[in-house]
């Protein structure tokens, strides 16, 4: 920031924000003072001319802001607005470094107040932003030219966006602070999505994108392909089918309760498909993906089905949401997931559904526990 521009700005703050200074002093009185904090008495000394430069106009929590000037070693406390948030800093006579705390107030104009010993006060304006966070990438597999949607928070603060270090900013359309879209560039091969803000901070997506095709069977929010008209069936000791709504970016999902229906073999959940495409014949490139939520950690059989025949794997899943990715080559046959499969995997076009089987027998001790499912899809990797 230019020295003279900064001083003009600080004069503007001092002239226009008399009410702020009053509230600042009142707030500090309310927080309690030591004998050293005598700046609250009458006669606060303007120390703005001790500041000659600030290296950032925009920062985000975790950033270090460097202030240069004179007598900066006399600063003993720093405030952000009137918030009594602990601010870490180091200082010499000519340089002071502030680390923006995680609990910092956010806004276009945050007043940074430097408290000098001997009733001195200097103030500088700083824009403090929260870094964008990408919660989900939809779809996570794409080809060049495909539209990709990012869901998250503070996405409107995105300045530069890249996929695998290829700049796609010119294709960016910001729908809201929670959603934006981009287009997979020519030569797209997958990789991480990164967002850079005005502050220079970089946020990375939760998983790398894949070069390929995503077939969403059902996300329960209206996006579905090849889902049978009667899509869900819970059997045995799985019961109480309930549609629920989760926190953003997750919307609708389905929940089932494990209960004693006097079924000795347990229970399972069937998610039926119909008319699967015959385009994809290389099973080594296909992955079953599904989000599964559990109220306690369990070992769950995750399977594909062709009629009464099943192939899959027993997975140890944690309490909470699990993003399951199961490559077809990792699947065994039968409910015991025998490896190598006693029956060869079925052609992709013959798949009739996805089957989920939690431990639901009496001996498992899981009566009353719940299992939820969402985003049932297949990814075909190029």
C-alpha positions in Angstrom: 0.0 0.0 0.0 1.4 3.4 -0.9 2.5 5.4 2.2 0.6 8.5 1.4 -2.5 6.7 0.2 -2.5 4.8 3.5 -2.1 7.9 5.6 -5.0 9.6 3.7 -7.1 6.5 4.4 -6.1 6.5 8.1 -7.1 10.2 8.3 -10.4 9.4 6.8 -10.8 6.7 9.4 -9.9 9.0 12.2 -12.3 11.8 11.0 -15.2 9.6 10.1 -15.0 7.1 13.0 -15.3 9.1 16.1 -18.1 6.8 17.2 -15.8 3.9 16.7 -13.1 5.4 19.0 -15.7 5.9 21.7 -17.1 2.4 21.4 -13.5 1.1 21.2 -12.6 2.8 24.5 -15.9 1.7 26.1 -15.3 -1.9 24.9 -11.8 -1.9 26.3 -13.0 -0.6 29.7 -15.5 -3.4 29.8 -12.8 -6.0 29.1 -10.8 -4.9 32.1 -7.4 -3.1 32.0 -4.0 -3.3 33.5 -2.1 -0.3 34.7 -0.2 -0.4 31.4 -3.4 0.2 29.4 -3.6 3.9 30.4 -4.5 4.8 26.8 -8.1 4.7 27.9 -7.7 7.8 29.9 -8.2 11.2 28.3 -5.5 12.3 25.8 -5.1 9.4 23.4 -2.0 10.1 21.2 -2.4 9.8 17.4 0.5 7.4 16.3 -0.6 6.9 12.7 2.5 8.8 11.4 4.6 5.9 12.9 3.3 3.6 10.1 4.9 3.9 6.7 3.7 0.8 4.9 1.5 -2.3 5.1 2.2 -5.2 2.8 -1.4 -6.4 2.4 -4.8 -4.8 1.8 -6.6 -8.1 1.8 -5.8 -11.0 4.2 -7.4 -14.2 5.5 -7.0 -16.1 8.8 -3.6 -17.5 9.1 -1.9 -14.9 6.9 0.9 -12.7 8.2 0.6 -9.0 7.7 3.8 -7.0 7.8 3.7 -3.3 8.9 6.8 -1.1 8.6 7.4 2.1 10.4 9.0 3.5 13.6 8.7 2.8 17.3 6.7 -0.3 16.5 8.5 -2.1 19.3 6.3 0.0 21.7 3.1 -1.7 20.5 1.9 -4.0 23.3 -1.6 -5.0 22.1 -3.5 -5.2 18.8 -7.3 -5.2 18.3 -9.4 -6.1 15.3 -12.4 -3.8 15.4 -13.5 -3.8 19.0 -13.3 -7.6 19.3 -11.1 -8.7 22.1 -9.6 -11.5 20.0 -6.1 -12.6 20.9 -3.8 -11.4 18.1 -0.3 -12.9 17.9 2.5 -10.5 16.7 6.2 -9.9 16.8 7.8 -6.4 16.6 11.1 -4.6 16.2 11.4 -0.8 16.1 10.9 -0.8 12.3 8.8 -3.8 11.6 5.7 -5.5 13.1 4.2 -8.8 11.9 0.6 -9.7 12.7 -0.8 -13.2 12.3 -4.5 -13.0 11.5 -6.2 -15.3 14.0 -8.7 -18.0 13.1 -11.4 -16.2 15.1 -10.8 -12.9 13.4 -13.9 -10.8 12.5 -14.5 -10.8 8.7 -15.4 -7.8 6.5 -14.5 -5.4 3.8 -13.1 -2.9 6.3 -11.7 -4.3 9.5 -10.0 -1.6 11.7 -6.7 -2.9 13.0 -5.8 -0.9 16.2 -2.2 -0.8 17.4 -1.9 0.2 21.0 1.4 1.8 21.9 2.7 2.3 25.4 2.1 5.8 26.7 -1.5 6.2 25.4 -0.6 5.8 21.7 -3.0 4.6 19.1 -2.6 3.9 15.4 -5.3 2.4 13.1 -5.1 0.8 9.6 -7.9 -0.6 7.4 -7.7 -4.2 6.3 -10.1 -6.4 4.4 -10.2 -9.8 6.1 -11.9 -12.6 4.1 -12.7 -16.2 4.9 -11.0 -18.6 2.5 -13.3 -20.5 0.1 -14.0 -24.2 0.9 -15.0 -26.7 -1.7 -17.4 -29.3 -0.2 -18.3 -31.2 -3.4 -17.4 -31.4 -7.1 -20.3 -32.5 -9.4 -19.6 -34.5 -11.4 -16.3 -35.7 -10.2 -15.5 -37.4 -13.5 -15.6 -35.4 -16.8 -14.3 -34.9 -20.3 -13.1 -31.7 -21.9 -15.9 -29.2 -22.4 -18.1 -30.7 -19.6 -19.6 -28.2 -17.1 -18.4 -28.9 -13.6 -20.3 -27.5 -10.5 -18.5 -26.7 -7.3 -20.5 -26.5 -4.0 -19.0 -25.0 -0.9 -18.8 -21.8 1.0 -17.4 -18.3 0.3 -17.0 -19.4 -3.4 -17.8 -15.8 -4.5 -14.3 -14.8 -3.3 -12.7 -16.9 -6.0 -10.3 -14.9 -8.1 -8.4 -17.6 -10.0 -9.5 -21.2 -10.4 -7.5 -24.1 -11.9 -7.8 -27.8 -12.6 -4.5 -29.6 -12.4 -2.7 -26.2 -12.7 -4.6 -25.3 -15.9 -6.3 -21.9 -15.5 -10.1 -22.1 -16.1 -11.0 -18.7 -14.6 -12.5 -17.4 -17.8 -15.1 -20.2 -17.8 -16.1 -19.5 -14.2 -19.7 -18.5 -13.4 -20.4 -17.6 -9.8 -24.0 -18.4 -8.9 -23.8 -17.6 -5.2 -21.4 -17.8 -2.3 -22.2 -21.5 -2.2 -22.1 -22.5 -5.9 -20.1 -21.8 -9.0 -19.5 -23.6 -12.3 -16.5 -24.0 -14.6 -15.8 -25.9 -17.8 -13.2 -28.7 -18.1 -10.5 -27.3 -20.4 -9.1 -28.8 -23.6 -6.6 -31.5 -22.7 -8.3 -32.1 -19.4 -6.8 -35.2 -17.7 -8.3 -34.8 -14.2 -6.5 -33.5 -11.1 -7.1 -31.2 -8.2 -9.3 -28.1 -8.4 -7.8 -25.1 -6.7 -9.1 -21.7 -5.9 -7.0 -18.6 -5.2 -8.4 -15.5 -3.5 -7.5 -11.8 -3.6 -5.5 -12.5 -0.4 -3.4 -15.1 -2.3 -4.7 -18.0 -0.3 -5.2 -21.3 -2.1 -8.1 -23.8 -1.4 -8.1 -27.3 -2.8 -11.0 -29.5 -3.6 -11.8 -32.5 -1.3 -10.7 -35.0 -4.0 -9.0 -35.0 -7.4 -11.2 -35.0 -10.5 -11.2 -37.9 -12.9 -11.0 -38.1 -16.7 -14.0 -40.2 -17.5 -17.8 -40.5 -17.2 -20.0 -40.3 -14.2 -23.4 -42.1 -14.2 -25.5 -40.8 -11.3 -28.1 -43.5 -10.6 -29.9 -41.5 -8.0 -28.9 -38.5 -5.8 -32.5 -38.2 -4.4 -32.6 -34.6 -5.5 -34.0 -35.2 -9.0 -30.8 -36.3 -10.7 -31.1 -39.9 -11.7 -30.3 -42.2 -14.6 -31.2 -45.9 -15.0 -33.0 -45.9 -11.6 -36.0 -48.3 -11.6 -39.4 -46.8 -10.9 -39.5 -48.7 -7.6 -35.9 -47.9 -6.6 -35.7 -48.7 -2.9 -36.6 -51.9 -1.1 -35.6 -52.7 2.5 -35.8 -56.3 3.6 -35.6 -58.5 6.7 -34.4 -56.5 9.7 -34.1 -53.3 7.8 -37.2 -51.1 8.2 -38.6 -47.6 8.7 -37.6 -46.1 5.3 -37.4 -42.3 5.8 -36.5 -39.5 3.5 -34.3 -36.9 5.3 -32.6 -33.6 4.4 -29.0 -33.0 5.5 -26.8 -29.9 5.9 -25.5 -28.2 2.7 -24.2 -29.4 0.3 -26.0 -32.7 1.0 -29.8 -32.4 0.5 -32.1 -35.3 0.4 -31.1 -38.9 1.4 -32.8 -42.0 2.6 -32.4 -43.6 6.1 -33.3 -47.1 7.3 -33.4 -48.5 10.8 -32.1 -51.9 11.9 -34.8 -53.5 14.0 -35.9 -56.9 15.2 -38.3 -58.2 12.6 -37.6 -61.8 13.6 -35.4 -62.4 10.5 -32.6 -64.7 11.3 -30.4 -63.9 8.3 -30.4 -60.2 9.0 -31.5 -57.7 6.4 -30.4 -55.7 3.3 -31.2 -52.7 1.2 -31.8 -53.0 -2.5 -31.4 -50.1 -4.9 -32.8 -51.2 -8.2 -31.6 -50.2 -11.7 -33.0 -50.8 -15.1 -31.8 -50.6 -18.7 -28.1 -50.1 -17.9 -26.1 -48.9 -20.9 -24.1 -51.5 -23.0 -21.4 -49.0 -23.9 -19.0 -49.8 -21.1 -17.5 -53.3 -21.5 -14.1 -52.9 -19.7 -15.0 -53.7 -16.1 -11.5 -52.9 -14.9 -12.3 -49.2 -15.4 -15.6 -49.1 -13.6 -16.1 -48.0 -9.9 -19.2 -48.2 -7.8 -19.5 -45.1 -5.6 -22.0 -44.5 -2.8 -22.3 -42.3 0.3 -23.2 -44.3 3.4 -23.9 -42.9 6.8 -23.9 -45.0 10.0 -24.9 -44.2 13.5 -22.0 -46.5 14.7 -19.0 -48.1 13.0 -19.9 -51.4 11.2 -18.6 -53.8 8.6 -21.0 -53.5 5.7 -21.3 -55.6 2.5 -21.5 -53.3 -0.5 -22.5 -55.1 -3.7 -23.8 -55.0 -7.2 -26.5 -57.5 -8.2 -27.7 -59.3 -11.3 -30.9 -60.8 -10.2 -30.2 -63.0 -7.2 -26.4 -63.1 -7.8 -24.2 -60.6 -6.1 -20.6 -59.4 -6.2 -19.0 -57.0 -3.8 -16.8 -56.5 -0.7 -17.1 -56.2 3.0 -16.0 -52.8 4.1 -15.2 -51.4 7.5 -17.1 -48.1 7.7 -16.8 -45.4 10.3 -19.6 -43.7 12.2 -20.9 -40.8 10.2 -20.8 -40.3 6.4 -18.4 -42.5 4.4 -17.7 -41.9 0.7 -17.4 -45.5 -0.6 -15.4 -46.1 -3.8 -15.3 -49.8 -4.9 -13.5 -50.7 -8.1 -15.1 -53.7 -9.9 -11.8 -55.6 -9.8 -11.9 -55.5 -6.0 -15.2 -57.3 -5.9 -15.7 -60.9 -4.8 -18.7 -63.1 -5.5 -21.6 -64.0 -3.2 -22.4 -62.5 0.2 -19.1 -63.6 1.5 -17.3 -61.7 -1.3 -15.2 -64.7 -2.3 -11.9 -63.8 -3.9 -11.2 -64.8 -6.6 -14.9 -64.7 -7.7 -16.5 -68.1 -8.1 -18.6 -66.4 -10.8 -17.2 -63.9 -13.2 -18.5 -60.3 -12.8 -21.6 -59.6 -14.9 -21.5 -57.3 -17.9 -22.2 -53.8 -16.9 -25.4 -53.7 -18.9 -26.8 -56.7 -16.9 -26.5 -55.0 -13.5 -29.9 -54.9 -11.8 -29.1 -52.9 -8.7 -26.9 -52.1 -5.8 -27.3 -54.0 -2.5 -26.2 -52.8 0.9 -26.1 -55.3 3.8 -25.2 -54.1 7.3 -24.9 -56.6 10.2 -28.5 -56.9 11.2 -28.8 -60.3 12.9 -29.8 -60.4 16.6 -26.2 -61.3 17.6 -24.8 -58.2 15.9 -26.3 -56.0 18.6 -27.3 -53.3 16.1 -31.0 -53.1 16.6 -32.0 -49.4 16.8 -28.9 -48.3 14.7 -29.5 -46.5 11.4 -28.0 -46.6 8.0 -28.4 -43.8 5.3 -27.6 -43.8 1.6 -27.0 -41.1 -0.9 -25.4 -40.4 -4.3 -25.5 -43.9 -5.8 -23.4 -43.7 -9.0 -20.8 -45.4 -11.2 -17.7 -43.8 -12.5 -16.1 -45.1 -15.8 -12.4 -44.1 -15.9 -10.9 -43.4 -19.4 
